Amino acid sequence: MIQQYVYSVIREYPDGSRGKREKKFYSFKNSLVVGGLYVHLGKGFPGMQRVVRMITQEIPE
């Protein structure tokens, strides 16, 4: 089984306000911290993104 990390992120603006909708960011490495603020996570995630929550999923090989 392969472990996949699913992060819920929300857009954050320089004035401190946040976007309305969460997006899912999938990764095979546990490299993000819940509550952390990240810049440009990749295609589809421009600007600053705040990690709101994280869950793990088991993927069969």
ABEGO torsion letter per residue (X at the ends): XBBBBBBBBBBBBAAGBBBABBBBBBBABBABBBGBBBBGAEBGBBEBBBBABBBBBBBBX
